[in-house]
Amino acid sequence: MRWPRRRKTRASAWLRRRPLVAEKSLGRRIGEGCVRGMLVLMLALIAILSAYRCLARAFQRYAFRIYPQPLGKIELRTDGVLSAELLAPHLVLPPNIDLMEIDLNALRQRLSLLEQVQEVEVARQFQDRSLQITLREEIPFAQVRLQGNGEQEVLCVSVSGKAFRSIGYDEKWLRSLPYLSGRPLQKRDTATYHFGCALGPIDDFLGWCREKYPEIYAQIQHLSLEYWDPDGEARWSRLELVARCAKKIIFFPDHWDEQLQRLRYLLKEDYLRKCFPLERIDLRSGPDVRVRLPRRRNE
């Protein structure tokens, strides 16, 4: 059986003759050409600028090697208290040393050996023949007593939990920092000590006391981390501290402001001020503060 052929009409013939894509107008083609030309020009300009910058750096280094240029100055950028004078014994740079003769890796390693230094970056500045040193320091917020070889040493403690020997801090200010205990120090491979956990919540508590309740912060002498959970998930977690007004003050590890307000109100009571130092103050039971008075001595 043969199928009948489809009859050709004028409409179908016209559709076959019509192009699938309409021809672009002259103005449109000129606009697209301009856009492509601008893109090519921008790429060429970027390539030329990058090549010029690389050639300029290479020429500077080549010129510094041919014509010796002594070190001009040392620019130190830090978030702590270290200065160029304090770092001079650790830099070990002879006078009038050439800028290209400085071993940046060795210098970086020497500065990293300082316990107070957390991160260090060293770079040359060819424009003014200077050496730029960028430091990130460990900022102390408390102290810890380290017992070893029959001697006791006081180390500073940072928020990261690292115990280190400080440089450049005022001795009077360091003596005002409270002491931490109740958690053993772990010795690292780099001969440094660490609590084994971050102490951010403890720093927040002391910072809040120092800013909002300075009269209470002045009373704090010692903080015990024996029953403090760093994860904050244990129900038994608490923070115990020793102050001049009480031998033991117990805080719940949350809602610091409410507990400090109750403690401030309590310390203003005249009948309690006559009994300082108190035996114990427990602030964990909400508005009901538990206070244990000191025992009376037998006459």
C-alpha positions as CSV (number, residue, x, y, z in Angstrom):
1,M,0.0,0.0,0.0
2,R,1.4,3.3,-1.0
3,W,0.8,6.4,1.1
4,P,-0.3,9.4,-0.8
5,R,2.2,12.1,-1.1
6,R,1.7,15.3,0.9
7,R,0.5,18.1,-1.3
8,K,2.8,21.1,-1.4
9,T,1.2,24.4,-0.6
10,R,2.5,27.9,-1.0
11,A,2.8,28.3,2.8
12,S,5.0,25.3,3.2
13,A,7.3,26.3,0.3
14,W,7.6,29.8,1.8
15,L,8.6,28.3,5.2
16,R,11.3,26.2,3.6
17,R,12.8,29.2,1.9
18,R,12.8,31.3,5.1
19,P,16.1,31.3,7.0
20,L,16.1,29.9,10.5
21,V,18.1,32.8,11.9
22,A,17.2,36.3,10.9
23,E,20.0,38.4,9.6
24,K,21.5,40.9,12.0
25,S,21.2,44.5,11.2
26,L,24.2,46.7,10.5
27,G,23.9,48.7,13.8
28,R,23.7,45.5,15.9
29,R,26.8,44.1,14.3
30,I,28.7,47.3,14.8
31,G,27.7,47.3,18.5
32,E,28.8,43.7,19.1
33,G,32.1,44.5,17.4
34,C,32.7,47.4,19.7
35,V,32.0,45.4,22.8
36,R,34.4,42.6,21.7
37,G,37.1,45.2,21.0
38,M,36.7,46.8,24.4
39,L,37.0,43.4,26.1
40,V,40.1,42.5,24.2
41,L,41.6,45.9,25.0
42,M,40.9,45.5,28.7
43,L,42.5,42.0,28.8
44,A,45.5,43.3,27.0
45,L,45.8,46.2,29.4
46,I,45.6,43.9,32.4
47,A,48.3,41.6,30.9
48,I,50.6,44.6,30.3
49,L,50.2,45.9,33.8
50,S,50.9,42.5,35.3
51,A,54.0,42.1,33.2
52,Y,55.2,45.5,34.2
53,R,54.7,44.8,37.9
54,C,56.6,41.5,37.6
55,L,59.4,43.2,35.7
56,A,59.6,46.0,38.2
57,R,60.0,43.6,41.1
58,A,62.6,41.6,39.3
59,F,64.5,44.7,38.4
60,Q,64.4,45.9,42.0
61,R,65.7,42.6,43.3
62,Y,68.4,42.5,40.6
63,A,69.4,46.1,41.4
64,F,69.6,45.3,45.2
65,R,71.9,42.4,44.5
66,I,74.2,44.4,42.3
67,Y,74.2,47.6,44.4
68,P,74.1,46.7,48.2
69,Q,71.4,48.5,50.1
70,P,71.7,48.5,53.9
71,L,68.6,47.9,56.1
72,G,66.9,51.2,56.7
73,K,64.4,50.5,59.5
74,I,62.3,47.8,61.1
75,E,58.5,48.2,61.0
76,L,56.8,46.2,63.7
77,R,53.0,45.7,63.7
78,T,51.5,43.8,66.7
79,D,48.3,43.5,68.7
80,G,50.2,43.3,72.0
81,V,53.0,45.1,73.9
82,L,56.1,43.9,72.1
83,S,58.4,46.6,70.6
84,A,61.4,46.6,68.4
85,E,63.6,47.3,71.4
86,L,62.3,44.2,73.2
87,L,62.7,42.0,70.1
88,A,66.3,43.3,69.3
89,P,68.0,40.5,71.2
90,H,66.0,37.9,69.3
91,L,66.4,39.4,65.8
92,V,70.2,39.0,65.8
93,L,70.8,41.4,62.9
94,P,74.3,42.9,62.6
95,P,74.5,46.7,61.9
96,N,74.4,47.8,58.3
97,I,73.3,44.4,57.0
98,D,72.1,44.3,53.4
99,L,68.4,43.9,53.0
100,M,68.8,40.9,50.7
101,E,71.1,39.1,53.1
102,I,68.5,38.7,55.8
103,D,67.3,35.1,56.0
104,L,63.5,35.5,56.5
105,N,62.9,31.9,57.4
106,A,65.5,31.8,60.1
107,L,64.2,35.1,61.5
108,R,60.7,33.8,61.5
109,Q,61.7,30.7,63.3
110,R,63.6,32.7,66.0
111,L,60.6,34.9,66.7
112,S,58.3,31.9,66.8
113,L,60.3,30.5,69.7
114,L,59.0,33.3,71.9
115,E,56.2,31.8,74.0
116,Q,54.3,35.1,73.8
117,V,54.2,35.1,70.0
118,Q,51.3,33.2,68.4
119,E,51.9,34.0,64.7
120,V,54.6,35.9,62.9
121,E,55.1,37.2,59.3
122,V,58.3,38.8,57.9
123,A,58.6,40.6,54.6
124,R,61.0,43.0,52.8
125,Q,59.9,46.4,51.7
126,F,62.1,47.5,48.8
127,Q,60.6,51.0,48.5
128,D,62.1,52.3,51.8
129,R,64.6,49.5,52.4
130,S,62.7,48.4,55.5
131,L,61.9,45.1,57.2
132,Q,58.2,44.6,58.1
133,I,57.4,42.2,61.0
134,T,53.8,41.4,61.8
135,L,53.1,39.7,65.1
136,R,50.0,38.2,66.8
137,E,50.6,37.8,70.5
138,E,49.0,35.8,73.3
139,I,47.2,38.3,75.5
140,P,47.2,37.3,79.3
141,F,44.0,37.5,81.3
142,A,45.0,35.3,84.3
143,Q,48.1,33.7,85.9
144,V,49.0,30.2,87.0
145,R,51.6,28.8,89.4
146,L,53.9,26.2,87.9
147,Q,55.7,23.9,90.4
148,G,58.9,22.2,89.2
149,N,62.3,21.2,90.6
150,G,61.4,22.5,94.0
151,E,60.8,26.0,92.6
152,Q,57.6,27.9,91.9
153,E,57.2,29.9,88.7
154,V,54.3,32.2,87.8
155,L,53.2,32.1,84.1
156,C,50.6,34.1,82.3
157,V,47.5,32.4,80.7
158,S,45.8,33.4,77.4
159,V,42.3,32.7,76.1
160,S,43.6,29.8,74.1
161,G,44.7,28.0,77.3
162,K,48.4,28.5,76.8
163,A,50.6,29.3,79.8
164,F,53.6,31.4,78.8
165,R,56.3,33.7,80.1
166,S,55.4,37.3,79.4
167,I,57.6,40.1,78.0
168,G,56.9,43.8,78.2
169,Y,53.9,43.8,80.6
170,D,53.8,46.0,83.7
171,E,54.6,43.9,86.8
172,K,52.0,45.8,88.9
173,W,49.3,45.0,86.3
174,L,50.3,41.3,86.2
175,R,50.1,41.0,89.9
176,S,46.5,42.2,89.7
177,L,45.5,39.2,87.5
178,P,43.7,36.3,89.3
179,Y,45.2,32.9,89.5
180,L,43.8,29.7,87.9
181,S,44.1,26.2,89.4
182,G,42.2,22.9,89.5
183,R,43.2,21.7,86.1
184,P,46.7,20.2,85.4
185,L,49.0,21.8,82.8
186,Q,50.0,19.7,79.8
187,K,53.5,20.1,78.4
188,R,53.8,20.4,74.7
189,D,56.7,19.4,72.4
190,T,57.8,23.0,72.1
191,A,58.5,23.1,75.9
192,T,55.3,25.2,76.5
193,Y,52.4,24.4,78.8
194,H,48.7,24.3,78.0
195,F,45.5,23.7,79.9
196,G,44.3,21.4,77.1
197,C,41.2,23.5,76.4
198,A,40.2,27.0,75.4
199,L,39.3,29.4,78.3
200,G,37.0,31.8,76.4
201,P,34.1,31.6,78.9
202,I,36.5,32.3,81.8
203,D,37.9,35.3,80.0
204,D,34.4,36.5,79.3
205,F,33.5,36.2,83.0
206,L,36.5,38.1,84.2
207,G,36.1,40.7,81.5
208,W,32.5,41.3,82.4
209,C,33.5,41.6,86.0
210,R,36.2,44.1,85.2
211,E,34.0,46.2,83.1
212,K,30.6,46.1,84.9
213,Y,31.5,45.2,88.4
214,P,35.0,46.5,89.2
215,E,34.5,46.3,93.0
216,I,33.8,42.5,92.7
217,Y,36.8,42.0,90.3
218,A,39.1,43.7,92.8
219,Q,38.0,41.1,95.3
220,I,38.8,38.0,93.1
221,Q,42.1,36.3,94.0
222,H,41.8,32.7,92.7
223,L,39.6,30.7,90.3
224,S,39.3,26.9,90.5
225,L,38.6,25.0,87.3
226,E,38.2,21.6,89.0
227,Y,34.4,21.4,88.5
228,W,34.2,23.5,85.3
229,D,33.2,21.7,82.1
230,P,34.7,23.5,79.0
231,D,31.9,22.1,76.8
232,G,29.2,23.4,79.1
233,E,27.1,20.2,78.8
234,A,27.7,18.7,82.3
235,R,25.0,19.4,84.9
236,W,27.6,19.5,87.6
237,S,29.7,22.2,86.0
238,R,30.3,25.2,88.2
239,L,33.0,27.9,88.7
240,E,34.5,28.4,92.1
241,L,36.6,31.3,93.1
242,V,38.3,32.6,96.2
243,A,37.9,36.3,97.1
244,R,38.8,38.7,99.9
245,C,35.2,38.8,101.0
246,A,34.6,35.0,100.9
247,K,36.6,31.8,101.0
248,K,34.5,30.3,98.3
249,I,32.0,31.8,95.8
250,I,30.2,29.3,93.5
251,F,28.8,30.5,90.2
252,F,26.6,28.7,87.7
253,P,28.5,28.7,84.3
254,D,25.9,30.8,82.6
255,H,23.9,34.1,83.1
256,W,26.9,35.8,84.7
257,D,25.2,39.2,85.0
258,E,22.3,38.0,87.1
259,Q,24.5,36.3,89.6
260,L,26.9,39.2,89.8
261,Q,24.0,41.6,90.5
262,R,22.9,39.4,93.4
263,L,26.5,39.2,94.7
264,R,26.9,43.0,94.5
265,Y,23.7,43.5,96.5
266,L,24.8,40.9,99.1
267,L,28.2,42.5,99.6
268,K,26.6,45.8,100.5
269,E,24.8,44.4,103.5
270,D,26.3,45.8,106.7
271,Y,25.7,42.7,108.8
272,L,27.6,40.6,106.4
273,R,30.4,43.0,105.9
274,K,31.2,42.6,109.6
275,C,31.7,38.9,109.0
276,F,34.2,39.0,106.1
277,P,35.6,36.7,105.0
278,L,32.5,34.5,104.7
279,E,32.8,30.8,104.5
280,R,30.8,30.2,101.4
281,I,28.4,32.0,99.0
282,D,26.4,29.9,96.6
283,L,24.7,31.8,93.7
284,R,23.4,28.8,91.7
285,S,19.9,28.6,93.3
286,G,18.4,31.6,91.6
287,P,17.2,34.5,93.7
288,D,17.8,32.5,96.9
289,V,21.5,33.0,97.7
290,R,23.0,30.6,100.2
291,V,25.5,32.1,102.6
292,R,27.5,30.3,105.2
293,L,28.9,32.6,107.9
294,P,32.3,31.9,109.4
295,R,32.5,29.8,112.5
296,R,32.9,31.5,115.8
297,R,36.0,30.9,117.7
298,N,35.7,29.4,121.2
299,E,36.5,32.0,123.9
